[in-house]
Amino acid sequence: MLSLPICFKKKNSPCHCTLAFLYQEYRDTSKQQEIDLRRQRDGLTVKAEASGGLSSSMSSPPVGQLQLRNSINPMSLWQNLAIVQNSSLLNELSQKEIIMQEAMFELVSSEASYYKSLEILETTFLHNPVLSNTLSNSDMHFLFSNIKEVVKASESFLIDLENRIEQSILISDVCDIVHQHATEHFHVFNTYVVNQVYQEKTYRRILQENVAFRDAITSLEKLPCLRGLSFTSFLILPFQRIVRLKLLVQNILKKVEENSERETNAIKAHKELEQIVKDCNEGVRKMSRTEELISIEKTLEFKCKSVPIISHSRWLLKKGEVQQMSGPKSTRTIRSRKLYQPVYLFLFNNLLLITKRNSSGDKFQVLDSCTRAMLRTEDQEDQGQQLANIFNLKLLENQEERQVSYMLKTTSMSDKHRWICALTPHRCMLSIPDSPQVQCIQSYTAQEPDELSVEMADVLNILERTDDGWMMGERLHDSERGWFPTRVVEEIQNKEVRAQNRKEVLRIQQNKIDGPPSGVRGAVCNVYHQMDVV
């Protein structure tokens, strides 16, 4: 477990010391060390320079208030702080308790780093007169939303965390403070994150239309205090932080002693944060999905029975062009230039539309439709290049209340498997007790509705994989599923490591059901989409 040196400020005043790491840098370094630690557990070789932060012998003034300071290597552990090393704690505490101290220390120190980055967003961008003079009041609102309230919530949270640690270098608990602030103050995250759809649109538009704004942003991004980071990396901080905070509490919950007060506080904090993350995700999805449905409906032309598209219970799962084998089976010949005709599929969570583009390419004529529950697929073996990557799609009851079949061809094997899994998910969603696991070593942002955005250090169970570089996985910490490229993950080979991951997940899931423990409970064995503002 790693941590960043923490700012202990004067009581009831914000910290203005200089952090060696901004939150974006801290987060990337933290995730890389998570990956390297997991590699060590998995028996893999880790580059020496990658784990340098773990062996740091960084010093700190042996006083009650630890000061933020610049350092060649600012990543440090609680046990490496001089005030801790100069005490007798490391000889008195068990290894398990030291690990707990590290987990709690990381939560506090990362909050200090996050707050520093928020300060830069506020002072360098929000309150910059040159930048604000290039924007209208409405653009300022959509671009920055309620960021002032978010900063205020972080400042209040950090003050309470730091005050707790000022009481003793042996941290008693932090999850009770997390629960209190999540309940009373963290609702500001929902407002900010849900505004992301408008934030992204506004930013794209003013970048194209407003030369003065574009020049101002370019100039500000060159300031030394930004460390080469982009304006948008600061805009997306709040959602990144609330997700990360949930994972940090979850990490504490994995390590805490069962039936203890710490466990009770960790369970309550985790549940509250999980609900906030869920509400944020649902808010963003609801707005994005509604706008997407409106956009799709405008492009559809129904030559047959019209189907209402816009519905609060409907969203797009996958869309794209495939090739339909044309003509009766007896006339299918390799020589035929019209062996396949392009069709365009719109697959929603409860409906499939089979369409074709019009001559201008901006409209889609609906040829057929079927509820998703009445779809069946059958994979077909490749029979040469012309008959490669094909599968049968059966509509048990189409718009005309009859059964029809389509033989479809995709551009690749992975695209075929993705369509089969999307059309008939029961074929691809089965998990096995010791299913393969991977950890993400490179972040990936979903490009299609059926893909999953993954972050460095995410751990996933693998449900499907193709030979041409794609996997379908289920992320352990939030059970989100989707496809991602094989190149961004590495497989966890050690069975014991996989078993431990499943055990930790089950403990979290069990706590969701049971809530805080009452009496003795047996040992238990066996969430983003990152907002992407460009």
C-alpha positions in Angstrom: 0.0 0.0 0.0 1.4 3.4 -0.9 0.6 6.9 0.3 1.4 10.5 -0.4 2.8 12.8 2.2 -0.1 14.5 3.8 -0.8 18.1 4.6 -1.5 18.9 8.2 -2.7 22.5 8.3 -3.5 24.9 11.0 -6.9 24.0 12.4 -9.9 25.2 10.6 -7.9 26.6 7.7 -7.4 25.2 4.2 -4.0 23.8 3.3 -2.0 25.9 0.9 1.3 24.0 1.1 2.8 22.7 -2.1 2.1 19.1 -2.9 4.8 17.1 -4.6 2.1 15.2 -6.5 -1.2 16.5 -8.0 -4.0 14.0 -7.8 -3.8 12.9 -11.4 -0.1 12.0 -10.9 -0.8 10.4 -7.5 -3.6 8.3 -8.9 -1.6 7.0 -11.8 1.4 6.2 -9.6 -0.9 4.5 -7.0 -2.6 2.4 -9.6 0.8 1.3 -11.1 2.0 0.2 -7.7 -1.3 -1.8 -7.2 -0.5 -3.5 -10.5 3.1 -4.2 -9.5 2.1 -5.6 -6.0 -0.4 -7.9 -7.7 2.3 -9.0 -10.1 4.5 -9.9 -7.1 1.7 -11.9 -5.6 1.2 -13.6 -8.9 4.9 -14.6 -9.0 5.8 -12.2 -11.8 8.9 -10.1 -12.0 8.5 -6.4 -11.2 10.9 -3.8 -12.5 12.9 -2.3 -9.7 12.1 1.2 -10.5 8.4 0.6 -10.5 8.4 -0.3 -6.8 10.8 2.5 -5.7 8.0 4.2 -3.7 7.6 1.2 -1.5 11.2 1.2 -0.2 11.4 5.0 0.2 13.1 6.1 3.4 11.6 9.5 3.2 11.9 11.6 6.3 9.5 13.9 8.1 9.7 16.3 11.0 9.0 14.4 14.2 6.2 16.6 15.3 2.5 16.2 15.8 1.7 18.0 12.5 3.3 16.5 9.4 4.0 19.0 6.7 3.5 18.6 3.0 6.9 19.0 1.3 8.6 18.5 -2.0 10.8 15.5 -2.5 12.6 13.6 -5.2 10.4 10.6 -4.3 7.2 11.8 -2.6 5.4 8.5 -2.5 5.6 7.1 0.9 4.1 4.7 3.4 2.7 5.6 6.9 5.4 3.4 8.4 8.1 5.3 6.5 7.2 8.6 8.1 9.9 9.7 10.5 7.4 10.5 13.3 6.3 6.8 13.1 9.8 5.4 12.8 11.0 7.4 15.7 8.2 6.0 17.9 8.0 2.4 19.1 4.8 1.7 17.1 6.4 -0.5 14.5 7.7 -2.9 17.1 4.5 -2.9 19.0 1.9 -3.3 16.3 1.1 -6.5 14.4 1.7 -6.7 10.7 -2.1 -6.8 10.2 -2.6 -3.5 12.1 0.3 -1.8 10.2 -1.4 -2.8 6.9 -4.6 -1.2 8.3 -2.8 2.0 9.1 -1.5 2.1 5.6 -4.9 1.7 4.1 -6.4 4.5 6.2 -3.4 6.7 5.6 -3.7 6.4 1.9 -7.3 7.5 2.0 -6.3 10.7 3.9 -3.2 11.5 1.9 -4.9 10.9 -1.4 -7.7 13.3 -0.3 -5.0 16.0 0.3 -3.7 15.4 -3.2 -7.2 15.6 -4.7 -7.9 18.8 -2.8 -4.8 20.4 -4.2 -5.8 19.6 -7.7 -9.3 21.0 -7.1 -7.6 24.2 -5.9 -5.8 24.5 -9.2 -9.0 24.0 -11.1 -10.6 26.7 -9.1 -7.8 29.3 -8.9 -6.2 28.7 -12.3 -9.3 28.2 -14.4 -12.6 29.1 -12.7 -11.4 32.4 -11.2 -9.1 33.4 -14.0 -10.4 36.7 -15.4 -8.8 36.2 -18.8 -10.6 32.9 -19.2 -13.9 34.0 -17.7 -14.0 37.0 -20.0 -14.0 34.7 -23.0 -17.2 32.9 -21.9 -20.8 33.7 -21.4 -22.5 33.2 -18.0 -24.3 30.1 -19.4 -21.1 28.6 -20.8 -19.4 29.2 -17.4 -22.2 27.4 -15.7 -22.2 24.4 -17.9 -18.4 24.1 -18.0 -17.8 24.4 -14.2 -21.2 23.5 -12.8 -21.2 23.5 -9.0 -17.4 23.0 -8.6 -17.3 25.6 -5.8 -19.5 23.3 -3.7 -17.4 20.3 -4.6 -14.2 22.1 -3.4 -15.9 23.2 -0.2 -17.0 19.6 0.5 -13.5 18.3 -0.1 -12.0 21.0 2.1 -14.4 20.2 5.0 -13.8 16.5 4.6 -10.0 16.9 4.6 -10.1 19.1 7.7 -11.9 16.4 9.6 -9.6 13.7 8.4 -6.5 15.7 9.2 -7.8 16.6 12.7 -8.4 12.9 13.3 -4.8 12.1 12.6 -3.5 15.1 14.5 -5.0 13.4 17.6 -2.6 10.5 17.3 -0.1 9.1 14.8 -1.8 5.8 15.4 -5.0 6.3 13.3 -8.1 5.1 15.1 -10.5 5.1 12.2 -11.4 7.2 9.1 -14.5 5.4 7.8 -16.8 7.0 10.4 -15.7 10.4 9.0 -16.2 9.2 5.4 -19.7 8.0 6.3 -20.6 11.3 7.9 -19.5 13.4 5.0 -20.9 11.0 2.4 -24.3 11.3 4.1 -24.3 15.1 4.7 -22.1 16.7 2.0 -21.3 14.4 -0.9 -24.6 15.0 -2.7 -22.7 17.8 -4.5 -21.0 15.1 -6.6 -24.3 14.0 -8.1 -25.0 17.5 -9.4 -21.5 17.9 -10.9 -21.3 14.5 -12.5 -24.8 14.5 -14.0 -23.9 17.8 -15.7 -21.1 16.0 -17.5 -23.2 15.5 -20.6 -23.7 19.3 -21.0 -20.1 19.9 -19.8 -18.7 17.8 -22.6 -20.9 19.3 -25.3 -20.2 22.8 -24.1 -16.5 22.3 -24.1 -16.4 20.8 -27.6 -18.6 23.6 -29.0 -16.6 26.5 -27.5 -13.3 24.9 -28.5 -14.5 25.1 -32.1 -16.3 28.5 -32.0 -14.4 30.5 -29.4 -10.8 31.3 -30.5 -10.1 33.5 -27.5 -11.1 30.7 -25.1 -9.0 28.1 -27.1 -6.0 30.4 -26.9 -6.5 31.1 -23.2 -6.7 27.3 -22.4 -3.6 26.6 -24.4 -1.7 29.3 -22.6 -2.9 28.2 -19.1 -2.1 24.5 -19.8 1.6 25.5 -20.1 1.8 26.9 -16.6 4.4 24.9 -14.4 1.8 24.3 -11.7 -0.2 22.1 -14.1 2.7 19.7 -14.6 1.7 19.3 -18.3 -1.8 18.1 -17.4 -4.8 19.2 -19.5 -7.7 21.3 -18.5 -10.1 18.4 -19.0 -8.1 16.2 -16.6 -9.1 18.7 -13.8 -12.7 18.8 -15.0 -13.2 15.1 -14.6 -11.6 14.9 -11.1 -14.8 14.8 -9.0 -16.2 11.6 -10.5 -12.8 10.0 -10.6 -12.4 10.8 -6.9 -15.8 9.5 -5.7 -15.2 6.2 -7.5 -11.6 6.0 -6.1 -12.8 6.9 -2.6 -15.3 4.0 -2.7 -12.5 1.6 -3.7 -10.2 2.9 -0.8 -13.0 2.3 1.7 -13.5 -1.1 0.1 -9.8 -1.8 0.5 -10.1 -1.0 4.2 -13.2 -3.2 4.5 -11.2 -6.1 3.0 -8.6 -5.8 5.7 -10.6 -4.8 8.8 -11.2 -7.2 11.7 -14.6 -8.8 11.5 -17.3 -7.8 14.0 -15.3 -4.7 15.0 -16.4 -1.1 15.2 -14.1 -0.3 12.3 -15.9 -2.9 10.2 -19.3 -1.4 11.1 -18.1 2.0 10.0 -16.5 0.7 6.8 -19.6 -1.1 5.8 -21.8 2.0 6.4 -19.3 4.3 4.5 -19.0 1.8 1.6 -22.8 1.5 1.2 -23.2 5.3 1.2 -20.4 5.8 -1.4 -21.7 3.0 -3.5 -25.1 4.6 -3.7 -23.6 7.9 -4.6 -21.6 6.3 -7.4 -24.7 4.5 -8.6 -26.7 7.6 -8.6 -24.0 9.5 -10.5 -23.8 6.7 -13.1 -27.5 6.4 -13.5 -27.9 10.2 -13.8 -25.3 10.4 -16.6 -26.7 7.3 -18.3 -30.3 8.5 -18.2 -29.4 11.9 -19.8 -27.1 10.3 -22.4 -29.5 7.5 -23.3 -32.5 9.9 -23.8 -30.5 12.2 -26.1 -29.2 9.2 -28.0 -32.7 7.8 -28.5 -34.0 11.2 -29.8 -31.0 11.3 -32.2 -31.7 7.8 -33.5 -35.4 8.3 -33.9 -34.8 11.3 -36.2 -32.9 9.1 -38.6 -35.4 6.2 -38.9 -38.0 5.8 -41.6 -40.7 3.2 -41.1 -42.0 1.7 -44.3 -43.7 -0.9 -42.2 -45.4 -0.9 -38.8 -44.0 2.0 -36.8 -42.4 1.3 -33.5 -42.1 4.0 -30.8 -38.4 4.3 -30.0 -38.2 6.9 -27.2 -38.9 5.3 -23.8 -37.5 5.8 -20.3 -37.0 2.0 -20.1 -35.1 1.7 -23.4 -31.5 2.3 -24.2 -29.1 1.4 -27.0 -26.8 -1.6 -26.5 -25.1 -2.0 -29.9 -25.4 -0.7 -33.4 -23.5 -1.3 -36.6 -23.5 -2.6 -40.2 -23.4 -6.3 -41.0 -23.8 -8.1 -44.3 -27.0 -10.2 -44.9 -26.7 -13.2 -47.2 -29.3 -12.6 -49.9 -31.4 -14.9 -52.0 -32.5 -18.5 -51.3 -29.9 -21.0 -50.2 -29.8 -22.7 -53.6 -28.7 -19.5 -55.3 -25.8 -18.7 -53.0 -22.7 -18.9 -55.0 -19.2 -17.5 -54.5 -19.3 -15.9 -57.9 -22.4 -13.9 -57.2 -21.5 -10.2 -56.6 -24.7 -9.8 -54.6 -24.1 -12.7 -52.3 -24.4 -10.2 -49.4 -26.4 -7.0 -48.9 -25.5 -4.5 -46.2 -28.0 -4.0 -43.3 -27.7 -1.9 -40.3 -28.7 -3.2 -36.9 -30.0 -1.1 -33.9 -30.1 -3.3 -30.8 -31.7 -1.9 -27.7 -32.1 -3.6 -24.4 -35.6 -4.7 -25.4 -35.9 -4.3 -29.2 -34.0 -5.0 -32.4 -34.4 -3.0 -35.6 -33.1 -4.3 -38.9 -32.6 -1.4 -41.2 -30.8 -0.3 -44.4 -29.3 3.1 -45.2 -30.9 5.3 -47.8 -29.0 6.6 -50.8 -27.8 9.7 -49.0 -26.6 7.6 -46.0 -28.1 9.8 -43.3 -31.4 7.9 -42.9 -32.3 4.3 -42.1 -35.3 2.5 -43.5 -36.6 0.0 -41.0 -37.0 -3.5 -42.7 -37.9 -5.6 -39.7 -38.1 -5.5 -35.9 -38.4 -7.9 -33.0 -38.4 -7.8 -29.2 -35.0 -8.9 -27.8 -36.5 -11.7 -25.8 -37.6 -13.4 -29.1 -34.2 -13.5 -30.6 -32.0 -16.6 -31.1 -28.6 -17.0 -32.6 -26.6 -19.9 -34.0 -22.9 -19.7 -34.7 -21.7 -21.1 -38.0 -18.3 -22.6 -38.9 -16.1 -20.7 -41.4 -16.2 -22.1 -44.9 -13.7 -20.0 -46.7 -13.3 -16.3 -46.9 -16.7 -15.6 -48.4 -18.4 -17.6 -45.7 -16.2 -16.5 -42.8 -17.6 -14.8 -39.6 -21.2 -15.7 -40.2 -24.0 -16.6 -37.9 -27.8 -17.2 -38.1 -30.2 -14.8 -36.4 -33.7 -16.1 -35.8 -36.6 -13.8 -35.0 -39.2 -16.1 -33.4 -41.8 -13.4 -33.8 -41.1 -10.4 -35.9 -43.2 -7.2 -36.5 -45.6 -9.3 -38.7 -45.9 -11.9 -36.0 -44.1 -14.6 -38.0 -40.8 -16.4 -37.6 -37.9 -15.3 -39.9 -34.2 -16.1 -40.1 -31.2 -14.0 -41.3 -27.8 -15.2 -42.2 -25.4 -12.4 -41.2 -21.7 -11.8 -41.9 -19.5 -9.6 -39.8 -16.1 -8.0 -40.5 -14.2 -10.0 -37.9 -14.5 -13.0 -35.6 -14.6 -10.7 -32.5 -17.4 -8.6 -34.1 -19.4 -11.8 -34.7 -19.0 -12.9 -31.0 -19.9 -9.4 -29.8 -23.1 -9.4 -31.8 -24.0 -12.9 -30.7 -23.4 -12.0 -27.0 -25.4 -8.7 -27.4 -28.3 -10.3 -29.3 -28.6 -13.4 -27.0 -26.7 -12.5 -23.8 -27.7 -15.8 -22.1 -25.1 -17.5 -24.4 -22.2 -15.4 -23.1 -22.9 -14.4 -19.5 -22.2 -17.6 -17.6 -19.4 -17.3 -15.0 -17.6 -20.3 -13.6 -16.2 -20.8 -10.1 -12.6 -20.4 -11.1 -13.0 -18.2 -14.2 -9.9 -16.6 -15.7 -9.1 -13.2 -14.2 -7.1 -10.3 -15.6 -5.9 -7.0 -14.3 -5.9 -3.8 -16.3 -2.5 -2.4 -17.1 -3.6 0.4 -19.4 -6.8 2.5 -19.2 -9.3 2.1 -22.0 -12.3 4.3 -22.8 -15.3 2.5 -24.4 -15.9 3.3 -28.0 -19.1 1.4 -28.5 -22.2 0.8 -26.3 -21.2 -2.9 -25.7 -17.7 -2.0 -24.5 -16.5 -1.4 -21.0 -14.3 1.5 -19.9 -11.5 0.1 -17.7 -9.0 1.8 -15.5 -5.5 0.7 -14.5 -5.5 -1.9 -11.7 -9.1 -3.0 -12.3 -9.6 -6.7 -11.8 -12.1 -8.6 -14.0 -13.5 -12.0 -14.5 -13.3 -13.1 -18.1 -16.6 -14.4 -19.6 -15.7 -14.5 -23.3 -12.6 -14.0 -25.4 -11.8 -14.0 -29.2 -8.6 -15.0 -31.0 -8.4 -11.6 -32.6 -7.8 -9.5 -29.5 -11.0 -8.9 -27.5 -12.4 -10.0 -24.2 -15.7 -9.7 -22.4 -15.2 -9.3 -18.7 -17.0 -8.5 -15.5 -15.3 -6.0 -13.2 -15.1 -7.3 -9.7 -15.6 -4.1 -7.7 -18.9 -3.1 -9.4 -20.0 -6.1 -11.6 -20.1 -4.0 -14.7 -19.7 -6.0 -17.9 -18.5 -5.3 -21.4 -15.9 -5.8 -24.1 -12.3 -4.4 -24.1 -9.1 -5.1 -26.0 -6.9 -7.9 -24.8 -3.8 -5.6 -25.1 -4.9 -3.4 -22.1 -4.9 -6.3 -19.6 -2.7 -9.2 -18.3 -3.9 -12.5 -17.0 -3.6 -13.4 -13.3 -2.1 -16.9 -13.4 -2.0 -17.7 -9.7 -5.0 -19.7 -8.5 -4.6 -18.5 -4.9 -4.6 -14.9 -6.0 -7.8 -15.4 -8.0 -9.4 -17.2 -5.1 -8.4 -14.3 -2.8 -9.9 -11.8 -5.2 -13.2 -13.7 -5.2 -13.1 -14.0 -1.4 -12.8 -10.3 -1.0 -15.6 -9.6 -3.5 -17.9 -12.0 -1.7 -17.2 -10.4 1.6 -18.2 -7.0 0.2 -21.3 -8.5 -1.4 -22.2 -10.2 1.8 -21.9 -7.0 3.7 -24.3 -5.4 1.2 -26.9 -8.0 2.1 -26.3 -8.4 5.8 -25.3 -4.8 6.7 -23.3 -4.1 9.8 -22.7 -7.2 11.9 -24.7 -8.0 15.0 -23.0 -10.8 17.0 -20.6 -13.3 15.7 -20.5 -13.8 11.9 -18.5 -16.5 10.2 -15.7 -15.8 7.7 -17.0 -15.1 4.2 -15.3 -16.7 1.2 -15.4 -15.7 -2.4 -18.6 0.7 -10.5 -16.3 4.2 -15.0 -17.3 4.4 -16.6 -14.8 7.1 -16.3 -16.3 10.3 -17.5 -14.4 11.1 -20.7 -14.4 14.8 -21.5 -12.3 15.6 -24.5 
